[in-house]
Structure formats: structure tokens, C-alpha cells
Amino acid sequence: MSYDNLGNVKTRTEGALRVEDAFIGAIDATESRISTYIYDAAGRQVKTLHPSEYFYDAQLDALNNYQGRNESRQIPTE
């Protein structure tokens, strides 16, 4: 994990894994996956970027109170 100057988690790396399934056998996910967390100036988490190409934006009201989140999917351009 990496942290910013306020102690907030900036990134989290999940290691590679091997999944065993009785029907399809073993699956190797050989690449590690990194999630990234973005914060506003007050230190509140406002965005989460997941390695699965999904990200979440925080919905804030006029007083910057958390109201929920929007989920979006990034579309690869390659």
C-alpha cells in the first residue's frame, strides 16, 4: 500500500492468485491488481479506481456531505 501525507491510502496492490474450480480447472491471474483512491482537499475519498476497469465517484451535496456514489466503467481504447 502507499499513503499520502495525511495517512490516506493512495494505492492498494493485490497479488496474483490461482483459482481452482471443479468444473473449469485452474485459472491463473498472474498479474497483480492495483486499486487507486483519490481524495478531495479535506481528505475525503471521492473516487476509487479498480483494476477491473470500474470506478466510483462520490456524490456530495452543497455542503460536501457524502450522498452516495456513481459507478462507471472505463472502456479500453486499445
Jmol script that loads the backbone (N, CA, C; Angstrom):
load data "model"
ATOM      1  N   MET A   1       0.840  -1.173   0.000  1.00  0.00           N
ATOM      2  CA  MET A   1       0.000   0.000   0.000  1.00  0.00           C
ATOM      3  C   MET A   1       0.883   1.232   0.000  1.00  0.00           C
ATOM      4  N   SER A   2       0.345   2.296  -0.583  1.00  0.00           N
ATOM      5  CA  SER A   2       1.021   3.583  -0.475  1.00  0.00           C
ATOM      6  C   SER A   2       0.040   4.571   0.147  1.00  0.00           C
ATOM      7  N   TYR A   3       0.601   5.569   0.816  1.00  0.00           N
ATOM      8  CA  TYR A   3      -0.202   6.527   1.573  1.00  0.00           C
ATOM      9  C   TYR A   3       0.172   7.949   1.188  1.00  0.00           C
ATOM     10  N   ASP A   4      -0.791   8.882   1.341  1.00  0.00           N
ATOM     11  CA  ASP A   4      -0.485  10.292   1.134  1.00  0.00           C
ATOM     12  C   ASP A   4       0.016  10.905   2.442  1.00  0.00           C
ATOM     13  N   ASN A   5       0.267  12.209   2.445  1.00  0.00           N
ATOM     14  CA  ASN A   5       0.811  12.883   3.631  1.00  0.00           C
ATOM     15  C   ASN A   5      -0.160  12.911   4.805  1.00  0.00           C
ATOM     16  N   LEU A   6      -1.464  12.696   4.541  1.00  0.00           N
ATOM     17  CA  LEU A   6      -2.465  12.675   5.611  1.00  0.00           C
ATOM     18  C   LEU A   6      -2.714  11.268   6.142  1.00  0.00           C
ATOM     19  N   GLY A   7      -2.021  10.292   5.594  1.00  0.00           N
ATOM     20  CA  GLY A   7      -2.198   8.912   6.031  1.00  0.00           C
ATOM     21  C   GLY A   7      -3.300   8.168   5.305  1.00  0.00           C
ATOM     22  N   ASN A   8      -3.887   8.784   4.265  1.00  0.00           N
ATOM     23  CA  ASN A   8      -4.919   8.118   3.470  1.00  0.00           C
ATOM     24  C   ASN A   8      -4.267   7.118   2.516  1.00  0.00           C
ATOM     25  N   VAL A   9      -4.925   5.997   2.289  1.00  0.00           N
ATOM     26  CA  VAL A   9      -4.423   5.005   1.337  1.00  0.00           C
ATOM     27  C   VAL A   9      -4.552   5.576  -0.069  1.00  0.00           C
ATOM     28  N   LYS A  10      -3.436   5.642  -0.809  1.00  0.00           N
ATOM     29  CA  LYS A  10      -3.455   6.105  -2.196  1.00  0.00           C
ATOM     30  C   LYS A  10      -3.623   4.940  -3.156  1.00  0.00           C
ATOM     31  N   THR A  11      -2.880   3.865  -2.917  1.00  0.00           N
ATOM     32  CA  THR A  11      -2.975   2.681  -3.769  1.00  0.00           C
ATOM     33  C   THR A  11      -2.909   1.425  -2.912  1.00  0.00           C
ATOM     34  N   ARG A  12      -3.550   0.381  -3.427  1.00  0.00           N
ATOM     35  CA  ARG A  12      -3.502  -0.929  -2.774  1.00  0.00           C
ATOM     36  C   ARG A  12      -3.248  -1.962  -3.863  1.00  0.00           C
ATOM     37  N   THR A  13      -2.213  -2.762  -3.676  1.00  0.00           N
ATOM     38  CA  THR A  13      -1.860  -3.787  -4.654  1.00  0.00           C
ATOM     39  C   THR A  13      -2.275  -5.145  -4.126  1.00  0.00           C
ATOM     40  N   GLU A  14      -3.025  -5.872  -4.951  1.00  0.00           N
ATOM     41  CA  GLU A  14      -3.417  -7.237  -4.621  1.00  0.00           C
ATOM     42  C   GLU A  14      -2.588  -8.160  -5.495  1.00  0.00           C
ATOM     43  N   GLY A  15      -2.025  -9.167  -4.893  1.00  0.00           N
ATOM     44  CA  GLY A  15      -1.134 -10.061  -5.610  1.00  0.00           C
ATOM     45  C   GLY A  15      -1.839 -10.972  -6.590  1.00  0.00           C
ATOM     46  N   ALA A  16      -1.029 -11.619  -7.382  1.00  0.00           N
ATOM     47  CA  ALA A  16      -1.542 -12.606  -8.320  1.00  0.00           C
ATOM     48  C   ALA A  16      -2.131 -13.772  -7.543  1.00  0.00           C
ATOM     49  N   LEU A  17      -3.029 -14.486  -8.175  1.00  0.00           N
ATOM     50  CA  LEU A  17      -3.667 -15.596  -7.483  1.00  0.00           C
ATOM     51  C   LEU A  17      -3.921 -16.756  -8.428  1.00  0.00           C
ATOM     52  N   ARG A  18      -4.218 -17.876  -7.846  1.00  0.00           N
ATOM     53  CA  ARG A  18      -4.570 -19.074  -8.609  1.00  0.00           C
ATOM     54  C   ARG A  18      -5.887 -19.576  -8.057  1.00  0.00           C
ATOM     55  N   VAL A  19      -6.844 -19.758  -8.940  1.00  0.00           N
ATOM     56  CA  VAL A  19      -8.172 -20.205  -8.549  1.00  0.00           C
ATOM     57  C   VAL A  19      -8.386 -21.617  -9.066  1.00  0.00           C
ATOM     58  N   GLU A  20      -8.823 -22.503  -8.204  1.00  0.00           N
ATOM     59  CA  GLU A  20      -9.140 -23.876  -8.596  1.00  0.00           C
ATOM     60  C   GLU A  20     -10.656 -24.021  -8.648  1.00  0.00           C
ATOM     61  N   ASP A  21     -11.160 -24.546  -9.748  1.00  0.00           N
ATOM     62  CA  ASP A  21     -12.594 -24.745  -9.907  1.00  0.00           C
ATOM     63  C   ASP A  21     -12.826 -26.178 -10.370  1.00  0.00           C
ATOM     64  N   ALA A  22     -13.784 -26.861  -9.771  1.00  0.00           N
ATOM     65  CA  ALA A  22     -14.044 -28.264 -10.095  1.00  0.00           C
ATOM     66  C   ALA A  22     -14.497 -28.448 -11.539  1.00  0.00           C
ATOM     67  N   PHE A  23     -15.138 -27.443 -12.128  1.00  0.00           N
ATOM     68  CA  PHE A  23     -15.687 -27.582 -13.474  1.00  0.00           C
ATOM     69  C   PHE A  23     -14.738 -27.097 -14.566  1.00  0.00           C
ATOM     70  N   ILE A  24     -14.000 -26.021 -14.294  1.00  0.00           N
ATOM     71  CA  ILE A  24     -13.160 -25.460 -15.354  1.00  0.00           C
ATOM     72  C   ILE A  24     -11.674 -25.591 -15.077  1.00  0.00           C
ATOM     73  N   GLY A  25     -11.310 -26.193 -13.961  1.00  0.00           N
ATOM     74  CA  GLY A  25      -9.897 -26.394 -13.650  1.00  0.00           C
ATOM     75  C   GLY A  25      -9.269 -25.184 -12.991  1.00  0.00           C
ATOM     76  N   ALA A  26      -7.963 -25.058 -13.157  1.00  0.00           N
ATOM     77  CA  ALA A  26      -7.215 -23.974 -12.512  1.00  0.00           C
ATOM     78  C   ALA A  26      -7.133 -22.763 -13.428  1.00  0.00           C
ATOM     79  N   ILE A  27      -7.245 -21.601 -12.837  1.00  0.00           N
ATOM     80  CA  ILE A  27      -7.116 -20.342 -13.561  1.00  0.00           C
ATOM     81  C   ILE A  27      -6.038 -19.527 -12.859  1.00  0.00           C
ATOM     82  N   ASP A  28      -5.062 -19.059 -13.618  1.00  0.00           N
ATOM     83  CA  ASP A  28      -4.020 -18.202 -13.054  1.00  0.00           C
ATOM     84  C   ASP A  28      -4.307 -16.751 -13.412  1.00  0.00           C
ATOM     85  N   ALA A  29      -4.346 -15.908 -12.408  1.00  0.00           N
ATOM     86  CA  ALA A  29      -4.402 -14.468 -12.611  1.00  0.00           C
ATOM     87  C   ALA A  29      -2.998 -13.982 -12.268  1.00  0.00           C
ATOM     88  N   THR A  30      -2.118 -13.988 -13.254  1.00  0.00           N
ATOM     89  CA  THR A  30      -0.694 -13.801 -12.991  1.00  0.00           C
ATOM     90  C   THR A  30      -0.298 -12.358 -12.735  1.00  0.00           C
ATOM     91  N   GLU A  31      -1.127 -11.404 -13.087  1.00  0.00           N
ATOM     92  CA  GLU A  31      -0.773 -10.009 -12.874  1.00  0.00           C
ATOM     93  C   GLU A  31      -1.367  -9.507 -11.569  1.00  0.00           C
ATOM     94  N   SER A  32      -0.599  -8.707 -10.859  1.00  0.00           N
ATOM     95  CA  SER A  32      -1.146  -8.083  -9.659  1.00  0.00           C
ATOM     96  C   SER A  32      -2.120  -6.980 -10.082  1.00  0.00           C
ATOM     97  N   ARG A  33      -3.004  -6.632  -9.193  1.00  0.00           N
ATOM     98  CA  ARG A  33      -4.029  -5.638  -9.477  1.00  0.00           C
ATOM     99  C   ARG A  33      -3.863  -4.477  -8.504  1.00  0.00           C
ATOM    100  N   ILE A  34      -3.939  -3.239  -9.023  1.00  0.00           N
ATOM    101  CA  ILE A  34      -3.745  -2.053  -8.189  1.00  0.00           C
ATOM    102  C   ILE A  34      -5.021  -1.224  -8.185  1.00  0.00           C
ATOM    103  N   SER A  35      -5.555  -0.969  -6.994  1.00  0.00           N
ATOM    104  CA  SER A  35      -6.680  -0.050  -6.818  1.00  0.00           C
ATOM    105  C   SER A  35      -6.107   1.300  -6.401  1.00  0.00           C
ATOM    106  N   THR A  36      -6.692   2.387  -6.916  1.00  0.00           N
ATOM    107  CA  THR A  36      -6.233   3.741  -6.612  1.00  0.00           C
ATOM    108  C   THR A  36      -7.368   4.515  -5.968  1.00  0.00           C
ATOM    109  N   TYR A  37      -7.044   5.292  -4.941  1.00  0.00           N
ATOM    110  CA  TYR A  37      -8.035   6.066  -4.192  1.00  0.00           C
ATOM    111  C   TYR A  37      -7.681   7.540  -4.295  1.00  0.00           C
ATOM    112  N   ILE A  38      -8.677   8.374  -4.608  1.00  0.00           N
ATOM    113  CA  ILE A  38      -8.466   9.811  -4.791  1.00  0.00           C
ATOM    114  C   ILE A  38      -9.283  10.561  -3.751  1.00  0.00           C
ATOM    115  N   TYR A  39      -8.682  11.604  -3.177  1.00  0.00           N
ATOM    116  CA  TYR A  39      -9.288  12.358  -2.080  1.00  0.00           C
ATOM    117  C   TYR A  39      -9.415  13.826  -2.450  1.00  0.00           C
ATOM    118  N   ASP A  40     -10.394  14.511  -1.837  1.00  0.00           N
ATOM    119  CA  ASP A  40     -10.510  15.953  -2.020  1.00  0.00           C
ATOM    120  C   ASP A  40      -9.563  16.663  -1.054  1.00  0.00           C
ATOM    121  N   ALA A  41      -9.571  18.005  -1.082  1.00  0.00           N
ATOM    122  CA  ALA A  41      -8.649  18.792  -0.254  1.00  0.00           C
ATOM    123  C   ALA A  41      -8.881  18.582   1.239  1.00  0.00           C
ATOM    124  N   ALA A  42     -10.102  18.179   1.623  1.00  0.00           N
ATOM    125  CA  ALA A  42     -10.423  17.943   3.035  1.00  0.00           C
ATOM    126  C   ALA A  42     -10.074  16.523   3.479  1.00  0.00           C
ATOM    127  N   GLY A  43      -9.542  15.714   2.564  1.00  0.00           N
ATOM    128  CA  GLY A  43      -9.145  14.356   2.913  1.00  0.00           C
ATOM    129  C   GLY A  43     -10.244  13.323   2.792  1.00  0.00           C
ATOM    130  N   ARG A  44     -11.367  13.687   2.143  1.00  0.00           N
ATOM    131  CA  ARG A  44     -12.459  12.725   1.954  1.00  0.00           C
ATOM    132  C   ARG A  44     -12.245  11.967   0.649  1.00  0.00           C
ATOM    133  N   GLN A  45     -12.440  10.664   0.697  1.00  0.00           N
ATOM    134  CA  GLN A  45     -12.285   9.849  -0.505  1.00  0.00           C
ATOM    135  C   GLN A  45     -13.412  10.186  -1.469  1.00  0.00           C
ATOM    136  N   VAL A  46     -13.052  10.584  -2.700  1.00  0.00           N
ATOM    137  CA  VAL A  46     -14.057  10.979  -3.683  1.00  0.00           C
ATOM    138  C   VAL A  46     -14.065  10.094  -4.920  1.00  0.00           C
ATOM    139  N   LYS A  47     -13.042   9.273  -5.111  1.00  0.00           N
ATOM    140  CA  LYS A  47     -13.024   8.393  -6.281  1.00  0.00           C
ATOM    141  C   LYS A  47     -12.212   7.152  -5.956  1.00  0.00           C
ATOM    142  N   THR A  48     -12.679   6.023  -6.488  1.00  0.00           N
ATOM    143  CA  THR A  48     -11.971   4.758  -6.373  1.00  0.00           C
ATOM    144  C   THR A  48     -11.819   4.178  -7.770  1.00  0.00           C
ATOM    145  N   LEU A  49     -10.605   3.877  -8.172  1.00  0.00           N
ATOM    146  CA  LEU A  49     -10.338   3.253  -9.467  1.00  0.00           C
ATOM    147  C   LEU A  49      -9.936   1.808  -9.215  1.00  0.00           C
ATOM    148  N   HIS A  50     -10.726   0.872  -9.739  1.00  0.00           N
ATOM    149  CA  HIS A  50     -10.458  -0.551  -9.544  1.00  0.00           C
ATOM    150  C   HIS A  50      -9.797  -1.135 -10.786  1.00  0.00           C
ATOM    151  N   PRO A  51      -8.980  -2.151 -10.625  1.00  0.00           N
ATOM    152  CA  PRO A  51      -8.303  -2.742 -11.777  1.00  0.00           C
ATOM    153  C   PRO A  51      -9.256  -3.432 -12.744  1.00  0.00           C
ATOM    154  N   SER A  52     -10.473  -3.642 -12.350  1.00  0.00           N
ATOM    155  CA  SER A  52     -11.449  -4.289 -13.233  1.00  0.00           C
ATOM    156  C   SER A  52     -12.059  -3.295 -14.209  1.00  0.00           C
ATOM    157  N   GLU A  53     -11.497  -2.086 -14.281  1.00  0.00           N
ATOM    158  CA  GLU A  53     -11.932  -1.013 -15.167  1.00  0.00           C
ATOM    159  C   GLU A  53     -13.176  -0.304 -14.668  1.00  0.00           C
ATOM    160  N   TYR A  54     -13.581  -0.540 -13.433  1.00  0.00           N
ATOM    161  CA  TYR A  54     -14.692   0.189 -12.842  1.00  0.00           C
ATOM    162  C   TYR A  54     -14.150   1.276 -11.939  1.00  0.00           C
ATOM    163  N   PHE A  55     -14.886   2.389 -11.851  1.00  0.00           N
ATOM    164  CA  PHE A  55     -14.519   3.387 -10.864  1.00  0.00           C
ATOM    165  C   PHE A  55     -15.775   3.968 -10.244  1.00  0.00           C
ATOM    166  N   TYR A  56     -15.606   4.510  -9.065  1.00  0.00           N
ATOM    167  CA  TYR A  56     -16.710   5.056  -8.292  1.00  0.00           C
ATOM    168  C   TYR A  56     -16.424   6.510  -7.967  1.00  0.00           C
ATOM    169  N   ASP A  57     -17.389   7.385  -8.250  1.00  0.00           N
ATOM    170  CA  ASP A  57     -17.302   8.796  -7.880  1.00  0.00           C
ATOM    171  C   ASP A  57     -18.248   9.049  -6.722  1.00  0.00           C
ATOM    172  N   ALA A  58     -17.771   9.762  -5.722  1.00  0.00           N
ATOM    173  CA  ALA A  58     -18.623  10.118  -4.589  1.00  0.00           C
ATOM    174  C   ALA A  58     -19.597  11.211  -5.012  1.00  0.00           C
ATOM    175  N   GLN A  59     -20.846  11.106  -4.570  1.00  0.00           N
ATOM    176  CA  GLN A  59     -21.844  12.155  -4.770  1.00  0.00           C
ATOM    177  C   GLN A  59     -21.887  12.979  -3.491  1.00  0.00           C
ATOM    178  N   LEU A  60     -21.610  14.282  -3.619  1.00  0.00           N
ATOM    179  CA  LEU A  60     -21.601  15.169  -2.463  1.00  0.00           C
ATOM    180  C   LEU A  60     -22.687  16.222  -2.618  1.00  0.00           C
ATOM    181  N   ASP A  61     -23.283  16.650  -1.485  1.00  0.00           N
ATOM    182  CA  ASP A  61     -24.261  17.729  -1.538  1.00  0.00           C
ATOM    183  C   ASP A  61     -23.528  19.073  -1.504  1.00  0.00           C
ATOM    184  N   ALA A  62     -24.278  20.179  -1.434  1.00  0.00           N
ATOM    185  CA  ALA A  62     -23.694  21.520  -1.458  1.00  0.00           C
ATOM    186  C   ALA A  62     -22.750  21.770  -0.283  1.00  0.00           C
ATOM    187  N   LEU A  63     -22.920  21.027   0.809  1.00  0.00           N
ATOM    188  CA  LEU A  63     -22.061  21.175   1.987  1.00  0.00           C
ATOM    189  C   LEU A  63     -20.953  20.121   2.028  1.00  0.00           C
ATOM    190  N   ASN A  64     -20.770  19.423   0.895  1.00  0.00           N
ATOM    191  CA  ASN A  64     -19.758  18.369   0.768  1.00  0.00           C
ATOM    192  C   ASN A  64     -20.003  17.171   1.674  1.00  0.00           C
ATOM    193  N   ASN A  65     -21.261  16.891   1.970  1.00  0.00           N
ATOM    194  CA  ASN A  65     -21.615  15.689   2.720  1.00  0.00           C
ATOM    195  C   ASN A  65     -21.833  14.549   1.734  1.00  0.00           C
ATOM    196  N   TYR A  66     -21.370  13.379   2.085  1.00  0.00           N
ATOM    197  CA  TYR A  66     -21.487  12.205   1.221  1.00  0.00           C
ATOM    198  C   TYR A  66     -22.954  11.831   1.037  1.00  0.00           C
ATOM    199  N   GLN A  67     -23.378  11.675  -0.219  1.00  0.00           N
ATOM    200  CA  GLN A  67     -24.761  11.330  -0.531  1.00  0.00           C
ATOM    201  C   GLN A  67     -24.900   9.993  -1.256  1.00  0.00           C
ATOM    202  N   GLY A  68     -23.820   9.385  -1.636  1.00  0.00           N
ATOM    203  CA  GLY A  68     -23.866   8.126  -2.377  1.00  0.00           C
ATOM    204  C   GLY A  68     -22.725   8.084  -3.367  1.00  0.00           C
ATOM    205  N   ARG A  69     -22.828   7.191  -4.357  1.00  0.00           N
ATOM    206  CA  ARG A  69     -21.760   7.085  -5.344  1.00  0.00           C
ATOM    207  C   ARG A  69     -22.325   6.761  -6.713  1.00  0.00           C
ATOM    208  N   ASN A  70     -21.573   7.138  -7.736  1.00  0.00           N
ATOM    209  CA  ASN A  70     -21.859   6.778  -9.118  1.00  0.00           C
ATOM    210  C   ASN A  70     -20.845   5.730  -9.536  1.00  0.00           C
ATOM    211  N   GLU A  71     -21.303   4.683 -10.186  1.00  0.00           N
ATOM    212  CA  GLU A  71     -20.407   3.643 -10.681  1.00  0.00           C
ATOM    213  C   GLU A  71     -20.320   3.762 -12.189  1.00  0.00           C
ATOM    214  N   SER A  72     -19.106   3.739 -12.720  1.00  0.00           N
ATOM    215  CA  SER A  72     -18.893   3.839 -14.158  1.00  0.00           C
ATOM    216  C   SER A  72     -17.895   2.774 -14.582  1.00  0.00           C
ATOM    217  N   ARG A  73     -17.873   2.506 -15.867  1.00  0.00           N
ATOM    218  CA  ARG A  73     -16.922   1.530 -16.396  1.00  0.00           C
ATOM    219  C   ARG A  73     -16.047   2.227 -17.416  1.00  0.00           C
ATOM    220  N   GLN A  74     -14.749   2.039 -17.286  1.00  0.00           N
ATOM    221  CA  GLN A  74     -13.805   2.576 -18.250  1.00  0.00           C
ATOM    222  C   GLN A  74     -13.743   1.616 -19.426  1.00  0.00           C
ATOM    223  N   ILE A  75     -13.785   2.142 -20.618  1.00  0.00           N
ATOM    224  CA  ILE A  75     -13.711   1.317 -21.819  1.00  0.00           C
ATOM    225  C   ILE A  75     -12.293   1.421 -22.386  1.00  0.00           C
ATOM    226  N   PRO A  76     -11.572   0.313 -22.456  1.00  0.00           N
ATOM    227  CA  PRO A  76     -10.217   0.362 -23.024  1.00  0.00           C
ATOM    228  C   PRO A  76     -10.255   0.836 -24.470  1.00  0.00           C
ATOM    229  N   THR A  77      -9.262   1.625 -24.882  1.00  0.00           N
ATOM    230  CA  THR A  77      -9.233   2.162 -26.240  1.00  0.00           C
ATOM    231  C   THR A  77      -8.303   1.385 -27.155  1.00  0.00           C
ATOM    232  N   GLU A  78      -7.656   0.366 -26.638  1.00  0.00           N
ATOM    233  CA  GLU A  78      -6.731  -0.426 -27.465  1.00  0.00           C
ATOM    234  C   GLU A  78      -7.448  -1.540 -28.172  1.00  0.00           C
TER     235      GLU A  78
END
end "model"
wireframe off; spacefill off
backbone 0.3
color backbone group
